[in-house]
Amino acid sequence: MKTGHALVVLLVVVAGCASTPKLDYYTVDMTASGKASTDLNLVVGHFATSEKLDRTQIVIQQTPTRIDYYRNERWAASVGEMVEHKLVAEFGPAVEGRRELIVSGNVTAFEQVDESSGPRALARFEVAIREGGAKRYETPLLVKTYEASRAADSNNVDAVVRALSRALETIAADIAADADKL
């Protein structure tokens, strides 16, 4: 009798393993584009995410009022971490003697938007720029929402992730240009 139960359990476990979908993991392109040049040291602080982005699944904005997620495609890290690492790559290493500003904020969109012409990548950040050494509760020098959108070159998640990488590079360049004016 025990052998029969053990066989049933084994079959259930094997069946469960056979039906587990393959997951694919993605990250933004961390190669510096060279677009965010500045004579400042831009130090990247924390970037929080909105609730819809606080998961590993990649967001799809299907309509203005409906979101979904890719089933088997996941971010390799949190969206906030990827944004932070990409901005560090874009702003480059600190140079001694330069003024230091801290860039932090909230990621409110980092997703695919379905349009009649095909998928579009949308990145939107609420950014605060503070003087180096300033505390998070101190009044920022600048608070601004940055947004960039790029059409995906094909209708798949790889193309959307590449387009999100390019949108993030555009936002980094815009942040650097605004920081130079402070």
N, C-alpha and C positions, 0 to 999 in steps of 0.2 A: 504494500500500500504506500509506504514511504517513497519507494522508487517511482511510482506513478505521479505523486505530487512533485517530486523533484524534477521529473521530465516535463511536467506542465509548466513549472516555474522557469525552467531553462528555455522552453519554447517561447514563453512570453517575453523573456529578456532578449532573446535573439530576434524576435519579431520587432521589438521596440527599437533595437539598434539598427535594424534594416530599414526602418521607416524614418530615422532621424535625418532631416535635410542637411545638405552640405551648406555651411555658412561661408560667405566670402567677406573678407575684411578690407576696408579702404581707409586711406589717409590722404590729406591734402599734400600737394607737391611742396616739399620743404626747401626746395632750391630757391635761393634768393634771386629775384627778378632784376634787381638793380634799379628799380623804379622809385624807391623810397629814400633817395639821397637827401641828406641834411647835414648841417654843421653842428648839430646837437647830439647829445647822447640821449636817445629815447629808450628808457628802461620800461620793459613790459611788466605790468602788475597783473593782478588777477582779473580774469574775464569769466563772469558767471553766465549761466545760460537760462533761458526761459524754460518753463516746465515741459513744453513739447519737445525741446531739444535735449532734455536731461535724460537721455537713454542712448543706447548704442545703435538703434535702428535709424536709418536715413529717412528723413521726412519728405513726403510728397504732398504739396498743396494742390489738391485735385480741383477744387473750386474755391472761390473766395470764402466759403463757409465750411469747407470739408477738408480735413487732412487725413492722410493715411501714411503708412510706413512700408518700406520695402520689406518683404518677408524674410529673405535669407541674406541680405546685404547689410553689413554692420560697419560702424566706425571702429577703427582699431584702438581709438582712445576717445576720451570725452571731447565734445565739440569745443568746450572752453580751453582745454589743454592744447588741442591742435591749433586753435586760433593764436594762443599765446606763443607757441613754438614757431609758427609761421611768421608772426610779427617780429619775434627776436631775429629770425633769419633775414627778414626784409630790412630791419633797422640797422643790422650789423653790430659788430662789437663796439664797446665803449672806447673812446679815444681820450686819453688823459688831457685835462685842461679845458675840455668842452663843457658847456652848460648842460646840466642833466634835468630832464623832464620825465615824469612817470606817466605812463599811458595805461589806463585800466578801463573796465566797463562791463557791459552786459551784451551778450549775443542774443538778439531777438529774432533773427531769421538766419538760417543756414540750411538751405533746402532746395529741392526741385519744385518748380512751379509748372504745372501742366497748362499749356496754352494750345490754341488751335494749330499754331505753326510748329508745335513740338515742345519738348521740355526746355525750361530755362532755369538757370541757377540763380538764386537770390541770397545775398549776404547783407545783413543789416546789424550794425552795432551802435549802441549808445556808449559814447566814449567820454571819459573825463581825463583831462591833462592837468597834472599838478607839478609844482616846482619840485625838484629833487629833494628828498628828505621830508617832504610834507606828509602829514598823516592823512589817512583816507577820509576822515571827517572834516578836514580843512577845506575851505572853499577852493574849488578848482580854478585854474586860469581859463579853462575852456571846457564847456560841456556841449557836445554836438552829436547828432545822429548821422552816421555814415551808411550809405547804401550803394551797392553795386550789383548789377544784374548782367548775366552773360547767357547767350543762347548756347545750348549744348549742340555739338556738331553732329550728334546722332542720338537716337532714341534708346539709350542704355545708361546704366548707372556709372560706368567708366567715364562717359562723356560728361555727365553731370558733375562728377567729382573734379574732373579737369577744369570745367567751367567755374566751379566754386573756388578752386585754387586761383584762377585768374581774377575773379571778383575780389578775393581777399588781397591780392597784390595791388589792385586799384585802390582799395580802401587804405592800405598801408601807405601808398604814395600820397593820398589825400590827407591823411593824418600828419605825415611828415611835412607837407607843404603848409598846413595850418600851424603846426608847431613852430616852424621857422618864423612865423609872423608874431609870435608871442614875445 
